[in-house]
Amino acid sequence: MSNEITRRMFLKGAAAGALTLAATMSIGSVAFAEAAETTEEAAPAGYTGEVPYIEQTVTQIAPNLYCISEFYLVNTYLLVGEEKAILFDTGCGIGNIREICERITDKPITVLLTHGHFDHSGGTYLFKDCDIYMHQADLDQTVGNNMYRQMYAESRAPIRFPGPANLAGMLARIPAEEPEPFDLANTKPLKEGDVFDVGGSTVTVYETPGHTPGSVAFLVEPQRFFVSGDTLNNSVILARQPDNAMTLVEEFNQTCKNLWAMADKFDYLAVGHDGFAWEKSLIKDYVDLSQGLLEGYITGDKNLAFGIRAGDMARLRTAELWFQCDK
């Protein structure tokens, strides 16, 4: 087989419905590359796999701000300043995201985690010599291991990057030997209002509980992007609560109201999955959807199972909320 991949660059101003990745994956509502472009990736010396060699896809979405997509399974973002760089999330640790970052910049890297779920923190083992920050309410989360990485690729790839060759390429990039995981107890704490200055750009922390207790999001200025992790996606997950209480829906509703109240500070959302740049009107759609669920005029569908989701689900405009979610 050829050791080549196609790096999909995105047409400027294209809408989500106009472009696809791997035939089915929406790339979001806004994209910033000047032209479609195809490049070939050569396997490193010594690579003997009989499957395609694939790497993370890098797309510049604003000056000095890059989306690094981990095989279209999960998004991370790299901000390069004049003095240092910040990596928002590390993916689940398939492939070597550190090598990708160091091709983009030689600045020292600080890692900021949007939350502790393993698909966002699983690559932290590659950054043990760096400062890694996370909200301490997520310390009970797990960074996962190779078993998690294989499970994640096998369950998500058919939806987000379909095709047997793509899955085989991903599985071949799982570390051959089990990496020693980074202990999230060694993260430095994040809290509302913390500011990181990288030289020429600043990052401000906002607490956004709902998806997890310690979820946070980051305002990147002057790029006017809001890095939301899984707080805001085209499909948001809230875990099932005892007796199906609406506690998390209430918490998520308040988070969305808080973010909508500050929406004049940014132009686009840099989300965790399924595309990278979404219109900020998605926040208002989630405000209205969660409010409708709380007041009872939106009910949604109960006990659904679709792909990687299982639970209750409701939609409104561009928003899809899985609440009382079992997976």
C-alpha positions in Angstrom: 0.0 0.0 0.0 1.1 3.6 -0.6 2.3 5.4 2.5 0.4 8.6 1.6 -2.4 10.6 3.0 -4.4 13.5 1.8 -4.3 16.6 4.0 -7.6 18.2 3.5 -7.4 22.0 3.6 -10.6 23.9 3.8 -12.1 26.5 1.4 -12.4 30.0 2.8 -15.9 30.9 3.8 -17.4 27.5 3.1 -20.5 26.4 5.1 -20.8 23.1 6.9 -23.2 21.7 4.4 -21.1 22.5 1.5 -18.0 20.4 2.3 -17.3 16.9 3.7 -14.4 15.0 5.1 -14.1 11.3 4.4 -17.5 11.5 2.6 -19.6 12.0 5.7 -17.9 14.3 8.3 -19.0 17.9 8.6 -16.2 20.3 9.1 -18.2 23.1 10.7 -19.6 26.3 9.6 -16.5 28.4 8.9 -13.1 27.6 7.5 -10.2 29.8 6.8 -7.6 28.2 4.4 -7.2 30.2 1.2 -7.5 27.2 -1.1 -8.0 23.4 -1.2 -4.6 21.7 -1.2 -3.3 18.2 -1.2 0.0 17.1 0.2 1.7 13.8 0.7 3.0 12.6 4.0 6.0 10.3 3.9 6.4 7.7 6.6 9.4 8.1 8.8 12.5 6.0 8.3 12.0 2.6 9.7 8.2 2.5 9.4 7.4 -1.0 8.1 3.6 -1.1 8.5 1.5 -2.6 5.8 -1.1 0.1 6.2 -1.1 3.8 5.2 1.0 6.1 7.4 -1.4 8.8 8.6 -0.7 11.9 10.7 -2.8 14.5 12.4 -4.2 17.1 10.1 -3.1 20.7 10.7 -5.2 23.7 9.6 -4.5 27.3 10.4 -7.8 28.9 11.4 -6.5 32.4 12.5 -3.2 34.2 12.8 -0.9 32.0 14.9 -3.8 29.6 15.8 -3.9 26.1 14.4 -6.4 23.2 14.7 -4.6 19.9 15.0 -7.2 17.2 14.2 -6.4 13.8 15.7 -7.5 11.8 12.6 -10.9 13.7 12.7 -11.7 12.0 16.0 -11.0 15.0 18.2 -9.6 18.5 17.8 -6.8 20.1 19.6 -5.6 23.7 19.1 -2.1 25.3 19.1 -1.6 29.0 19.8 1.9 30.3 19.0 3.0 33.5 20.7 6.1 35.5 20.5 7.5 33.9 23.7 5.7 30.6 24.1 3.0 28.4 22.8 -0.2 26.9 24.3 -1.7 23.6 23.3 -5.4 23.3 24.1 -6.0 19.5 24.8 -3.8 16.7 23.7 -6.2 14.2 22.1 -6.3 10.6 23.2 -2.6 9.9 22.3 -2.8 8.2 18.9 0.2 9.3 16.9 2.6 11.9 18.2 1.0 15.3 18.6 4.2 16.7 20.2 6.1 16.1 17.0 3.4 17.9 15.1 3.5 20.9 17.5 7.3 21.1 17.2 7.1 21.2 13.4 5.0 24.3 13.8 6.9 26.1 16.5 10.1 25.8 18.6 8.6 27.9 21.4 8.1 26.2 24.8 4.7 24.6 25.1 2.2 24.9 28.0 -0.8 22.5 27.9 -4.3 23.7 28.9 -6.9 21.0 29.2 -10.6 21.9 28.6 -11.6 18.9 30.7 -10.2 15.6 31.9 -11.9 13.1 29.6 -9.3 10.7 28.1 -10.0 11.8 24.4 -8.8 15.2 25.4 -6.1 14.3 28.0 -4.8 11.0 26.7 -1.8 12.6 24.9 -0.5 14.3 28.1 2.1 11.5 28.4 4.0 13.3 25.6 4.3 16.6 27.6 5.5 15.5 31.0 8.2 18.1 30.9 5.7 20.9 30.3 3.4 22.7 32.5 -0.1 21.1 32.2 -3.1 22.9 33.6 -6.6 21.6 34.3 -9.6 22.5 36.5 -9.2 20.4 39.7 -12.9 19.4 39.7 -12.0 16.9 37.0 -9.2 15.1 38.9 -11.3 11.9 39.0 -11.2 11.5 35.2 -8.8 9.1 33.6 -6.2 9.8 30.8 -6.8 6.2 29.5 -4.3 3.8 28.0 -3.8 1.8 24.7 -7.0 -0.2 25.3 -8.9 3.1 25.5 -7.2 4.4 22.4 -8.1 1.2 20.4 -11.7 1.4 21.7 -12.0 5.0 20.8 -10.6 4.6 17.3 -12.8 1.5 16.6 -16.0 3.2 17.9 -15.5 6.7 16.5 -13.7 6.1 13.2 -16.8 4.6 11.4 -18.6 7.9 12.1 -15.9 10.6 12.0 -13.4 9.1 9.5 -14.9 6.1 7.9 -13.1 3.5 5.8 -11.1 0.4 6.7 -7.8 1.9 5.6 -8.3 4.9 7.8 -9.0 2.8 10.8 -6.0 0.5 10.1 -3.8 3.6 9.8 -5.1 4.9 13.2 -4.6 1.6 14.9 -1.0 1.4 13.6 -0.3 4.8 15.2 -1.2 3.6 18.7 2.0 3.4 20.7 3.6 -0.1 20.3 4.5 -0.1 24.0 2.1 1.1 26.6 3.1 4.7 27.5 3.4 5.6 31.2 0.4 7.8 31.7 0.6 11.3 33.1 -1.2 11.6 36.4 -3.8 14.3 36.3 -3.1 14.9 40.0 0.1 16.5 38.8 -1.8 19.2 36.8 -1.6 22.8 37.9 -5.0 24.3 38.8 -7.1 26.4 36.4 -9.9 28.8 37.6 -12.2 31.4 36.2 -10.3 34.6 35.3 -6.8 33.1 34.9 -4.9 34.8 32.1 -2.0 33.4 30.1 0.1 35.7 28.0 2.2 34.1 25.3 3.4 37.3 23.7 1.1 39.0 21.2 -1.9 36.9 22.3 -3.6 36.2 25.6 -5.8 33.4 26.8 -8.5 33.9 29.5 -10.1 31.0 31.4 -13.9 30.6 31.8 -15.5 27.9 33.9 -18.1 26.1 31.9 -19.5 23.1 34.0 -22.0 20.7 32.5 -20.3 18.2 30.3 -18.0 17.6 33.3 -17.8 19.4 36.6 -14.4 20.9 35.7 -15.0 21.8 32.1 -13.4 25.2 31.1 -13.2 27.2 27.9 -10.6 29.7 26.7 -11.0 33.1 25.1 -8.1 33.7 22.7 -7.3 37.3 21.9 -6.9 39.1 19.6 -7.8 36.1 17.4 -11.4 36.3 18.8 -11.7 32.6 19.0 -13.4 30.7 21.9 -11.9 27.3 22.5 -14.8 25.3 24.0 -13.7 21.7 24.1 -16.8 19.6 24.7 -18.7 22.4 26.4 -20.0 23.3 22.9 -20.1 21.0 19.9 -22.7 20.3 17.3 -23.7 17.5 19.7 -23.2 17.9 23.5 -23.4 15.1 26.1 -24.7 15.4 29.6 -24.5 12.3 31.8 -27.6 10.6 33.2 -28.5 11.8 36.6 -30.0 9.8 39.5 -33.8 9.6 39.1 -33.3 11.5 35.8 -33.0 14.8 37.6 -32.4 17.8 35.4 -29.5 19.1 37.5 -27.0 19.0 34.7 -29.4 20.5 32.1 -29.9 23.4 34.6 -26.1 23.7 35.0 -25.5 23.6 31.2 -28.3 26.1 30.6 -26.6 28.6 33.0 -23.2 28.0 31.4 -24.7 28.8 28.0 -26.4 31.9 29.2 -23.1 33.1 30.7 -21.3 32.5 27.4 -24.0 34.1 25.3 -23.8 37.2 27.6 -20.1 37.6 26.6 -20.4 36.6 23.0 -19.4 40.1 21.8 -15.8 39.1 22.9 -15.4 36.5 20.2 -16.4 35.6 16.6 -16.1 31.8 16.4 -16.1 28.7 18.5 -13.2 26.3 18.3 -14.9 23.1 19.2 -13.7 19.7 20.3 -15.3 17.4 17.7 -16.8 17.5 14.2 -15.4 20.5 12.6 -13.3 23.3 14.1 -14.9 26.7 13.6 -18.6 27.2 14.3 -20.7 30.3 14.4 -21.2 31.6 17.9 -25.0 31.5 17.3 -24.7 27.8 18.3 -24.6 29.1 21.9 -28.0 30.8 21.6 -29.4 27.6 20.1 -28.2 25.7 23.2 -29.6 28.4 25.5 -33.0 28.0 23.9 -32.9 24.2 23.7 -31.9 23.7 27.3 -34.4 26.3 28.5 -37.2 24.5 26.5 -36.3 21.2 28.2 -36.4 22.8 31.6 -39.7 24.5 31.0 -41.2 21.4 29.4 -42.1 22.8 26.0 -39.3 20.7 24.4 -39.3 17.1 25.4 -37.0 15.3 23.0 -36.8 11.6 22.5 -36.2 9.1 25.2 -33.8 6.1 25.4 -32.3 6.5 21.9 -29.2 4.7 20.7 -27.4 6.1 17.7 -23.8 5.3 16.8 -21.7 6.3 19.8 -24.6 7.9 21.8 -27.2 6.4 24.0 -29.7 8.3 26.2 -32.4 11.0 25.8 -31.9 13.5 22.9 -33.4 16.8 21.8 -32.6 19.1 18.9 -33.2 22.8 18.1 -31.8 24.5 15.0 -28.0 23.7 15.0 -28.0 22.3 18.6 -28.2 18.7 19.5 -28.2 17.8 23.2 -27.9 14.3 24.6 -29.1 14.5 28.2 -29.6 11.6 30.7 -26.9 10.1 28.5 -25.5 6.6 29.3 -22.6 6.8 26.8 
